[in-house]
Amino acid sequence: MKTKLTELVGVEHPIVQGGMQWVGRAELVSAVANAGGLGFITALTQPSPEALGREIARCREMTDKPFGVNVTNLPTINATPLAEYRQAVIEAGVRIVETVGRPEEAVAEFKPHGITIIHKCVAVRHALKAQKLGVDAVSIDGFECAGRPGDDDVPGLILIPAAADALTIPIVASGGFADGRGLVAALALGAHGINMGTRFLATKEAPIHDNVKRRIVENDERETDLVYRPFRNTARVARNAISREVLEIQAGGGSFEDIKHLVAGARGRIVYETGDLDAGIWSASLAQGLIHDIPDCRTLIAGIIAEAEAVTERLRGFVG
C-alpha cells in the first residue's frame, strides 16, 4: 500500500508502532521495521540520554530500515531532562520522531535538522495548532486508545474524519486498531495509516513478560479503566486490582497524592518485567477485544495487509 504516510517516512506499509513506555526497545522496533512498518524507540524508557544513544545504535545493528524515536512531553512524577534527550536524538542522526505533549520545543529543535515530526494529538484543535507550528504529520488518538485519550471522549469514527476535513498534512489514525479491517476503515475515513500499540504488545518480539501478552489475548474490549479523570489527565489502562483501587480513591474525593504510590511508572515496569499483573498500572486499549494470538511482527503485519486487501475486494462487490 502506498499512502502519504509511506511516502513521507519511506516504509512499505502504512502501519506504525507508536512509542510505549518500557516497551519501545530495539527488539520490537527493529522487528516492526524489518516487517515493513514504522517503529518507534521510546526515549524515556532509557534511563539517560546517553543510554538512548546506545539503544538507537543497537537498533541500527538489527535493521537497515527506517525507524524513529518517541519523545514525550507530558506531566511526570519526576522531572525529566527532555532537552538532553532531544539532543541525543539529533546527535544520533535519527530522521523521524514521534512527539507527544506541547510541540513547540520539539519543532524548534528538530526541524532545523531536517527531522520528520509526527505529532500525537487527541483533538482536532490540537492537531491544527501542531500543523501551524510545522509538524509533518499528526497521529490522531481516538477515545478507544490506550494511554492518554484526552478528556473530550470523541471516538475515532468521528475524530478521524473530522481531522481529515480540517488538516492538509498526513494523518495517522490511532486508538483501537488491531487488524486489516481497521486499516481499511482508517483509510476510508481519511487517514493515511494506522498506529497500533496494544496489538504490538501481544507479539513475540515485544520485550515484556508472556503473562501480559496472554492477558491481552484473554481480555475483551471491556477490560480497561479510565484513571486520573478528576485531574483532567485521563489515562486508559488495563483493568486490574490497582486500577480498581485508584478508581475507588478517586471516587472518594482523593487527590493525586493519595494515588501517587499506586501509579508510579516504576510499578508498571515491574508488571512488564515480572508478569505480576497487579504490581502496578499498565496501558491497554479497547483493541484487546480484537486480539486473539501472539504472532511475530512479520506475520502480524503481513496478515493485516492481506486482510486489508481481502476487505477491499469484498467492498468492491457492494458496488453494482
Backbone torsions as a table, in degrees:
resi	resn	phi	psi	omega
1	MET	NA	133.0	176.9
2	LYS	-113.5	121.8	178.0
3	THR	-134.1	176.9	176.1
4	LYS	-60.7	-30.0	178.8
5	LEU	-70.3	-48.5	-179.1
6	THR	-61.8	-36.7	179.0
7	GLU	-70.6	-34.7	-179.1
8	LEU	-66.6	-43.9	-172.7
9	VAL	-107.6	-5.8	173.8
10	GLY	76.3	36.0	177.4
11	VAL	-111.7	167.2	-175.4
12	GLU	-81.2	-39.4	-174.4
13	HIS	-120.6	145.2	-178.8
14	PRO	-81.7	56.6	-177.2
15	ILE	-128.5	126.7	-175.0
16	VAL	-118.9	135.2	169.3
17	GLN	-101.2	102.7	-176.3
18	GLY	-72.8	168.8	179.6
19	GLY	-64.6	134.7	177.4
20	MET	-135.1	123.5	-177.8
21	GLN	-59.6	132.5	-178.2
22	TRP	73.2	-7.0	-174.4
23	VAL	-115.1	-33.6	-175.5
24	GLY	-74.6	75.6	-179.1
25	ARG	-114.8	173.3	-172.7
26	ALA	-58.6	-37.0	-177.6
27	GLU	-58.7	-48.6	-178.3
28	LEU	-74.1	-46.0	-175.5
29	VAL	-61.9	-44.1	179.7
30	SER	-67.2	-35.3	178.2
31	ALA	-64.7	-41.3	177.2
32	VAL	-64.0	-44.8	-179.9
33	ALA	-61.8	-44.7	-178.6
34	ASN	-67.0	-21.8	177.4
35	ALA	-88.3	-0.1	176.7
36	GLY	99.8	1.3	178.0
37	GLY	-98.3	-174.3	178.7
38	LEU	-115.0	115.5	179.6
39	GLY	-106.8	154.6	-179.8
40	PHE	-126.2	122.9	167.0
41	ILE	-67.2	137.7	178.0
42	THR	-91.9	111.9	-173.2
43	ALA	-56.5	-46.7	-172.4
44	LEU	-78.7	-1.7	169.1
45	THR	-69.3	-30.2	-179.8
46	GLN	-79.2	141.1	-172.8
47	PRO	-72.4	-13.7	-178.9
48	SER	-157.1	161.4	175.0
49	PRO	-58.7	-35.1	178.6
50	GLU	-65.2	-40.2	177.6
51	ALA	-65.7	-34.7	176.7
52	LEU	-62.8	-43.1	177.5
53	GLY	-58.2	-40.2	178.9
54	ARG	-68.6	-35.9	179.5
55	GLU	-68.5	-38.6	176.0
56	ILE	-61.6	-44.4	178.7
57	ALA	-62.8	-39.1	179.4
58	ARG	-64.5	-39.2	179.1
59	CYS	-65.4	-38.2	179.6
60	ARG	-65.3	-26.1	176.6
61	GLU	-73.1	-19.1	-175.0
62	MET	-102.5	-11.8	178.2
63	THR	-155.4	150.1	172.0
64	ASP	-110.6	13.4	-179.7
65	LYS	-95.2	163.0	179.7
66	PRO	-63.6	140.4	169.9
67	PHE	-149.9	168.5	-177.2
68	GLY	-133.8	-173.5	178.8
69	VAL	-129.2	133.1	175.0
70	ASN	-89.5	128.0	176.4
71	VAL	-123.7	109.0	-173.9
72	THR	-98.1	132.6	177.2
73	ASN	-121.3	75.2	178.6
74	LEU	-126.4	162.0	-180.0
75	PRO	-57.5	134.2	177.2
76	THR	-130.7	159.2	179.2
77	ILE	-65.5	-42.8	179.8
78	ASN	-110.8	140.9	-179.7
79	ALA	-63.3	145.0	-177.9
80	THR	-125.6	135.8	178.9
81	PRO	-77.2	73.2	-173.3
82	LEU	-60.1	-38.0	-179.6
83	ALA	-60.5	-36.8	179.7
84	GLU	-71.4	-36.5	176.1
85	TYR	-66.0	-41.7	178.2
86	ARG	-63.0	-38.9	178.5
87	GLN	-65.4	-36.2	177.3
88	ALA	-63.0	-38.2	177.0
89	VAL	-62.6	-45.2	-179.2
90	ILE	-63.8	-46.8	-177.5
91	GLU	-65.3	-28.2	179.4
92	ALA	-78.7	-7.4	178.9
93	GLY	76.0	23.4	177.6
94	VAL	-65.7	138.5	-175.4
95	ARG	-103.8	-11.6	-177.2
96	ILE	-136.2	133.5	174.2
97	VAL	-129.9	150.2	170.4
98	GLU	-110.2	122.5	-178.6
99	THR	-112.0	150.1	-180.0
100	VAL	-138.1	139.8	-178.5
101	GLY	97.8	-154.4	-179.6
102	ARG	-67.5	123.3	-173.2
103	PRO	-88.5	-7.2	-171.6
104	GLU	-57.7	-49.6	-177.0
105	GLU	-67.1	-38.7	-179.3
106	ALA	-63.8	-44.3	179.6
107	VAL	-62.7	-44.9	-178.0
108	ALA	-61.8	-35.8	-176.1
109	GLU	-89.5	-36.5	-173.9
110	PHE	-86.4	-39.8	-172.5
111	LYS	-61.5	-37.9	177.8
112	PRO	-60.5	-16.9	179.6
113	HIS	-100.7	10.6	176.9
114	GLY	70.9	22.9	-178.3
115	ILE	-84.6	132.2	177.4
116	THR	-76.7	128.9	-176.9
117	ILE	-112.4	122.6	169.8
118	ILE	-108.6	114.0	-174.1
119	HIS	-101.8	129.1	179.7
120	LYS	-83.5	131.4	-179.0
121	CYS	-133.6	156.3	176.4
122	VAL	-117.8	5.1	-179.1
123	ALA	-151.3	149.8	-179.7
124	VAL	-62.8	-38.8	-178.4
125	ARG	-62.6	-36.1	176.9
126	HIS	-69.4	-38.9	179.6
127	ALA	-64.3	-40.4	178.6
128	LEU	-63.4	-39.5	177.9
129	LYS	-64.9	-43.3	179.9
130	ALA	-63.4	-41.1	177.8
131	GLN	-61.4	-43.3	179.7
132	LYS	-63.0	-34.7	-179.8
133	LEU	-73.6	-20.6	174.5
134	GLY	115.3	15.8	175.6
135	VAL	-68.5	159.0	-174.6
136	ASP	-90.0	-24.3	179.6
137	ALA	-160.7	163.2	174.7
138	VAL	-125.5	146.2	170.6
139	SER	-106.4	113.2	-172.4
140	ILE	-98.4	118.0	-173.5
141	ASP	-94.9	115.1	174.8
142	GLY	-79.3	171.0	-177.0
143	PHE	-59.5	-21.4	-177.0
144	GLU	-73.4	-13.0	-167.0
145	CYS	-71.6	159.0	168.9
146	ALA	-79.3	165.8	-179.3
147	GLY	76.7	-134.8	-172.1
148	ARG	-105.0	105.4	-179.8
149	PRO	-89.0	4.6	-175.2
150	GLY	80.4	-169.1	-175.4
151	ASP	-122.5	11.5	178.0
152	ASP	-88.0	-20.0	176.9
153	ASP	59.2	42.1	177.7
154	VAL	-99.0	118.9	-179.2
155	PRO	-74.2	164.6	-175.1
156	GLY	-60.7	-32.1	-177.9
157	LEU	-58.9	-27.1	176.9
158	ILE	-100.6	-43.8	-173.1
159	LEU	-65.2	-40.3	-176.6
160	ILE	-65.1	-52.9	178.6
161	PRO	-66.4	-30.2	176.6
162	ALA	-63.7	-40.8	177.2
163	ALA	-66.9	-41.1	179.9
164	ALA	-62.0	-35.9	179.1
165	ASP	-68.2	-31.1	-171.1
166	ALA	-95.0	-25.2	-170.4
167	LEU	-104.9	157.5	174.7
168	THR	-111.8	-14.7	179.1
169	ILE	-89.7	162.0	-179.3
170	PRO	-60.0	149.8	-178.1
171	ILE	-121.9	133.2	171.5
172	VAL	-106.8	124.8	-179.9
173	ALA	-84.5	131.5	-175.9
174	SER	-135.7	143.7	176.9
175	GLY	113.5	96.6	176.1
176	GLY	89.2	11.8	-179.0
177	PHE	-93.7	136.9	-176.1
178	ALA	-151.3	-7.3	-174.6
179	ASP	-153.2	-176.6	-177.7
180	GLY	-67.2	-30.7	176.8
181	ARG	-61.7	-42.6	178.9
182	GLY	-65.4	-38.0	178.4
183	LEU	-61.9	-47.1	179.4
184	VAL	-62.7	-41.7	179.3
185	ALA	-61.7	-43.3	-179.9
186	ALA	-62.2	-43.8	178.5
187	LEU	-64.0	-38.7	178.9
188	ALA	-65.1	-31.6	-178.6
189	LEU	-81.7	-6.6	176.1
190	GLY	113.7	0.3	177.7
191	ALA	-81.4	170.0	-179.0
192	HIS	-117.7	9.7	178.2
193	GLY	169.3	176.7	-179.8
194	ILE	-125.8	151.5	174.0
195	ASN	-111.3	128.1	178.7
196	MET	-123.9	132.7	174.4
197	GLY	-113.3	-63.7	-177.0
198	THR	-57.8	-39.9	179.1
199	ARG	-60.4	-38.0	179.5
200	PHE	-76.9	-20.0	172.7
201	LEU	-61.6	-38.2	-177.7
202	ALA	-92.5	58.3	174.0
203	THR	-130.7	160.0	-178.2
204	LYS	-61.8	-35.9	-175.0
205	GLU	-82.7	-13.4	179.7
206	ALA	-60.1	125.4	-174.4
207	PRO	-81.6	57.0	179.8
208	ILE	-133.1	165.5	-176.9
209	HIS	-65.6	144.8	-179.6
210	ASP	-61.2	-26.0	178.1
211	ASN	-59.8	-38.7	179.7
212	VAL	-66.7	-45.1	-179.7
213	LYS	-61.2	-43.8	-179.6
214	ARG	-66.0	-37.3	179.6
215	ARG	-65.1	-38.5	177.3
216	ILE	-60.3	-42.7	178.6
217	VAL	-64.8	-39.7	-178.5
218	GLU	-71.4	-34.6	-176.1
219	ASN	-68.9	155.2	169.4
220	ASP	-109.0	-172.4	-173.7
221	GLU	-68.6	-8.9	-178.3
222	ARG	-91.0	-7.3	-170.0
223	GLU	-89.5	53.5	172.1
224	THR	-135.5	161.4	173.9
225	ASP	-130.7	151.5	175.7
226	LEU	-104.7	110.9	-179.6
227	VAL	-106.5	166.9	179.8
228	TYR	68.3	11.7	-177.8
229	ARG	-58.8	-41.3	-179.8
230	PRO	-63.9	-18.1	-176.4
231	PHE	-100.5	9.4	-179.9
232	ARG	55.8	40.6	178.4
233	ASN	-143.4	47.3	-171.1
234	THR	-53.5	138.2	174.8
235	ALA	-134.1	137.5	175.5
236	ARG	-96.9	125.1	-178.2
237	VAL	-131.0	161.3	175.0
238	ALA	-64.5	139.4	-179.4
239	ARG	-72.1	126.9	174.6
240	ASN	-154.9	-173.1	-176.3
241	ALA	-62.1	-35.8	-177.9
242	ILE	-71.9	-43.4	179.5
243	SER	-62.7	-37.4	178.8
244	ARG	-67.5	-37.9	177.8
245	GLU	-65.3	-41.2	178.1
246	VAL	-60.6	-43.9	-179.6
247	LEU	-64.3	-37.4	178.2
248	GLU	-64.2	-42.3	179.2
249	ILE	-65.7	-42.9	178.7
250	GLN	-63.4	-41.7	-179.8
251	ALA	-62.7	-26.9	179.1
252	GLY	-87.1	7.4	177.9
253	GLY	88.0	14.3	-178.4
254	GLY	-66.9	155.0	178.9
255	SER	-92.0	174.1	177.2
256	PHE	-62.5	-33.8	178.5
257	GLU	-60.2	-29.2	-179.2
258	ASP	-73.4	-21.2	-179.3
259	ILE	-113.2	-3.6	-174.3
260	LYS	-53.1	-40.8	-177.4
261	HIS	-69.6	-20.8	-178.9
262	LEU	-86.7	-30.0	-169.5
263	VAL	-106.4	7.2	179.6
264	ALA	-55.8	137.6	-178.4
265	GLY	-58.2	-31.0	179.8
266	ALA	-61.4	-31.0	178.4
267	ARG	-72.2	-37.2	175.0
268	GLY	-63.0	-36.0	177.9
269	ARG	-62.6	-37.1	178.6
270	ILE	-61.7	-38.4	177.4
271	VAL	-56.4	-51.8	-176.5
272	TYR	-65.7	-33.0	-174.8
273	GLU	-86.0	-35.4	-174.4
274	THR	-105.0	-19.6	-176.7
275	GLY	82.9	5.8	175.1
276	ASP	-77.8	101.1	-169.6
277	LEU	-71.7	-10.9	177.6
278	ASP	-112.0	18.4	-179.4
279	ALA	-76.4	-23.8	-178.8
280	GLY	-172.2	-174.0	176.5
281	ILE	-89.6	146.5	177.6
282	TRP	-144.1	148.3	-170.5
283	SER	-82.7	140.9	172.1
284	ALA	-159.0	148.3	-176.6
285	SER	-103.8	179.1	175.6
286	LEU	-65.0	-14.1	178.9
287	ALA	-62.5	-11.9	175.7
288	GLN	-52.1	-33.4	-179.3
289	GLY	-69.2	-9.1	-179.1
290	LEU	-111.2	2.5	-174.0
291	ILE	-106.8	120.0	-173.4
292	HIS	-128.2	4.8	-180.0
293	ASP	-154.6	175.6	-178.5
294	ILE	-129.3	77.9	-177.6
295	PRO	-85.4	172.7	167.1
296	ASP	-79.1	163.9	-173.6
297	CYS	-63.9	-36.5	-180.0
298	ARG	-63.9	-43.4	178.7
299	THR	-65.7	-41.3	-179.5
300	LEU	-61.2	-52.3	-176.0
301	ILE	-66.8	-41.4	177.6
302	ALA	-61.4	-39.3	179.0
303	GLY	-66.6	-38.8	178.1
304	ILE	-63.6	-44.2	-180.0
305	ILE	-65.2	-42.8	179.3
306	ALA	-63.1	-42.0	179.0
307	GLU	-66.4	-39.6	179.0
308	ALA	-61.4	-40.6	178.2
309	GLU	-65.2	-40.0	179.4
310	ALA	-66.5	-41.0	178.4
311	VAL	-63.8	-43.1	179.5
312	THR	-60.5	-41.3	178.9
313	GLU	-65.5	-40.2	178.8
314	ARG	-62.9	-39.9	-179.3
315	LEU	-65.2	-32.4	177.8
316	ARG	-60.0	-29.7	179.7
317	GLY	-67.5	-16.4	179.3
318	PHE	-82.8	-11.9	-179.3
319	VAL	-91.7	115.3	-175.0
320	GLY	-68.3	NA	NA
